[in-house]
Amino acid sequence: MKKIAFFACAMFFAFGAMAQQNPVKWSYEAKKVADGPAGTSTYDLVFTANISDGWYVYSQYLESDDGPVRTSFTYDENAAVKMEGKNLEDGHKYEGYDDLFGMTIIKFNGQPTFTQRVKITKPTTLSGHLEFMTCDNERCLPPSEVSFRFDLK
């Protein structure tokens, strides 16, 4: 009976340690860029990944889906919001062949930013989620989702 209790405690702490391992923390903000005619406004939606040393997140713009899960942004439908151009990426970028995946990849470490410009026709909120995968040089964690919500007024 003591062995079963010990095993149960060991498993509890092992799963707890894995659950607490979160090498990427996301923050986001809306930056007003311009006011337009008839109540329209332009915003930059800026997402920042704060990545622990030795870990990476992957670009939205990978050459194929055969490797890591690319970072992606999904916005809930909102008739008052129009996307302007594609989502831009900025930060410490590594682009090249990756032995872990056996393909050319684009990955970021440090504090990369992902920026989507939007135009709104009236004050609104925009919500959605982002999905990302993080790896170090030896292993990857399962893809994760982060919900977000912007008040665009």
C-alpha positions in Angstrom: 0.0 0.0 0.0 2.9 2.4 0.8 4.3 1.7 -2.7 1.0 2.7 -4.3 0.7 5.9 -2.3 4.4 6.8 -3.1 3.7 6.1 -6.8 0.6 8.3 -6.8 2.4 11.1 -5.1 5.3 10.9 -7.5 3.0 11.0 -10.5 1.1 14.0 -9.0 4.3 16.0 -8.6 5.6 14.9 -12.1 2.4 16.1 -13.8 2.3 19.2 -11.7 5.9 20.1 -12.8 5.0 19.5 -16.4 1.9 21.6 -16.2 3.8 24.5 -14.6 6.4 24.5 -17.4 5.3 27.3 -19.6 8.2 28.9 -21.4 6.1 31.4 -23.4 3.9 34.1 -21.9 1.9 36.3 -24.2 0.8 39.9 -23.8 -1.2 42.0 -26.3 -2.3 45.6 -26.8 -4.2 47.8 -29.3 -2.3 50.9 -30.4 -4.3 53.6 -32.2 -2.6 54.6 -35.4 -5.0 57.1 -36.9 -8.5 58.5 -36.8 -10.3 58.6 -40.1 -13.5 60.1 -41.5 -17.0 59.3 -40.2 -15.8 57.6 -37.0 -13.4 55.2 -38.5 -10.1 54.5 -36.8 -7.0 52.4 -37.5 -5.3 50.3 -34.9 -2.3 48.0 -34.7 -3.0 44.9 -32.7 0.4 43.9 -31.2 1.0 40.5 -29.7 4.3 40.0 -27.8 5.7 36.6 -26.9 7.9 36.6 -23.8 10.0 33.5 -24.4 12.3 31.9 -21.8 15.9 31.4 -22.7 16.5 28.4 -25.0 12.9 28.2 -26.3 11.4 29.3 -29.6 8.1 30.0 -31.3 7.5 29.5 -35.0 6.7 31.9 -37.7 3.2 32.1 -39.3 4.9 31.9 -42.7 6.6 28.4 -42.8 7.3 26.7 -46.1 5.0 23.7 -45.3 2.8 22.1 -42.6 5.2 19.1 -42.3 7.1 20.6 -39.4 6.3 22.6 -36.3 2.8 24.1 -35.7 3.1 27.7 -37.0 1.9 30.6 -34.9 -1.6 31.6 -36.0 -4.2 34.2 -35.1 -7.9 33.6 -35.4 -10.3 36.5 -35.0 -14.0 36.2 -34.2 -16.2 37.5 -37.0 -16.9 41.2 -36.6 -18.5 43.3 -39.4 -17.1 46.5 -37.8 -13.4 45.4 -38.3 -11.4 45.1 -41.5 -7.9 43.5 -41.6 -5.4 45.7 -43.4 -2.6 43.6 -45.0 -1.0 40.6 -43.4 0.2 40.1 -39.9 3.8 41.3 -39.5 6.5 39.6 -37.5 9.5 41.3 -35.8 12.2 40.3 -33.4 15.2 38.0 -33.1 14.6 35.6 -35.9 16.5 32.4 -36.9 15.8 31.2 -40.5 17.5 28.0 -41.8 17.6 24.3 -41.7 16.5 22.7 -38.4 17.7 19.2 -37.5 14.8 18.6 -35.2 12.3 18.9 -38.0 14.5 18.1 -41.0 13.4 21.2 -42.9 14.0 24.9 -43.3 12.1 26.8 -40.6 11.7 30.3 -39.3 11.6 30.7 -35.5 11.9 33.4 -32.9 13.3 33.7 -29.4 13.4 36.6 -26.9 10.4 38.9 -27.3 9.1 38.8 -30.9 6.1 40.8 -31.8 3.3 40.0 -34.2 1.3 43.0 -35.5 -2.0 43.1 -37.4 -3.3 46.4 -38.6 -7.1 46.8 -38.5 -9.6 49.5 -39.5 -12.8 49.9 -37.5 -16.0 51.5 -38.7 -17.4 52.1 -35.2 -16.3 51.4 -31.6 -16.3 47.6 -31.0 -14.6 44.7 -29.3 -12.6 42.1 -31.2 -11.8 38.8 -29.7 -10.2 35.5 -30.8 -7.3 33.3 -30.0 -3.8 32.6 -31.0 -2.2 29.2 -31.3 1.5 28.5 -31.0 4.0 25.7 -30.4 7.2 26.1 -28.5 10.4 24.0 -28.7 13.9 24.0 -27.4 16.8 22.2 -29.1 15.7 18.8 -27.9 11.9 18.7 -27.4 8.6 20.4 -28.2 5.6 21.1 -26.0 2.1 20.5 -27.4 0.5 23.4 -29.2 -1.3 25.9 -26.9 -4.0 28.4 -27.4 -4.3 31.9 -25.8 -7.6 33.8 -25.9 -7.5 37.6 -26.4 -10.0 40.5 -26.5 -9.4 44.1 -27.6 -11.6 47.1 -26.8 -11.4 49.3 -29.9 -13.0 52.7 -29.1 
